[in-house]
Amino acid sequence: MIRRKPRIVFIEEYERFRDYLVKINQSEVKLKIEEIEKIIGCDFLCDSAYNHKVWWSGSSHPISKIWLEEGYKLKELELGSHIILEKTGLNL
């Protein structure tokens, strides 16, 4: 496993992910981890994002708080590969 030292991603940068979700407004969103990094403007997320499901679960991390606030739930997670979010409300 390659260990990289990511820079700190500030909460404001995660707001770019909210902007993305609002803009696309789809019932299901599949994103590669690299696409998420591009959206928030970082070279790469921390190793925990690649290796630990808990990084993506619940509402303890800013990125998961954002998708929950925008009416999505995590439908699928393939560590190091992609996530699939599913819209939970009828506000499409």
Secondary structure, DSSP 8 states (H G I E B T S, - for coil): ----------HHHHHHHHHHHHHH--SEEEEEHHHHHHHHT-S---HHHHH-GGGTSTTSSHHHHHHHHTTEEEEEEETTTEEEEEE-SS--
